[in-house]
Amino acid sequence: MLKSKKNLFTLIVLILIIFAFALSMSVRGNTQTTPTVDANDIRTEAVATYLVDQTRTARALPPTFTPAPPATETPSSQTPATSVQPTETCYKLLFKEDVTIPDNTRMTTGQSFTKTWKVLNTGVCTWAPGFKFSLIGGEAMDGQTLKLNEAVPYGVTTELSITMVAPTDKTGTIIGTWQMSDANGVFFGDALRVVISVGEPAATATNTKAP
């Protein structure tokens, strides 16, 4: 009987030892599987995660465009004119009508006449004294260049007259073309013509004695 109790006690002790050993192993295993948290590792991982998020955000956003600054013009080295000078384009002359000697007026050779044109200043500049009205083509018929004595403002009508002589060495249609020029000799406006028809001089009557 005593021996049986002793064996039972030994068995209980052995079970307790085995249980205690198993419990100890379980606690040690839990201790080994639980990682130790390092504060530096936590900061490093947080920074890496933030950088990854920033990179993803930058890729998701559309590219930005920075406009180039407006180009600045380099000041010209040329000095601007202080005043606008008249040019040939500001002078204009419009033919209105033939005052005398219409086209194809019949003339005898050597006949003197005065051709007069009525014209209008349609430009934006005044014709200054000294402007010339001269032959640019055809026959002068002894006509001389006309020089303006008075200014002709814009919108003013005036008459231009040239004294001429019908040719003595040719007959038929005789044409002369005249035009106005400015102080620089630049011609402008309508070209004006004189057109005459020159015939043979009249025959001189002679007295004859009757037979």
Buried (B, 14 or more C-beta within 10 A) or exposed (E): EEEEEEEEEEEEEEEEEEEEEEEEEEEEEEEEEEEEEEEEEEEEEEEEEEEEEEEEEEEEEEEEEEEEEEEEEEEEEEEEEEEEEBEBEBBBBEBBEBBEBEEEBEBEBEBEBEBBBBBBBEBEBBBBEEBBBBBEEBBBBEBEEBEBEEEBEBEEEBEBEBBBBBBEEEBEEBEBBBBBBBEEEEBBBBEBBBBBBBEEEEEEEEEEEEE
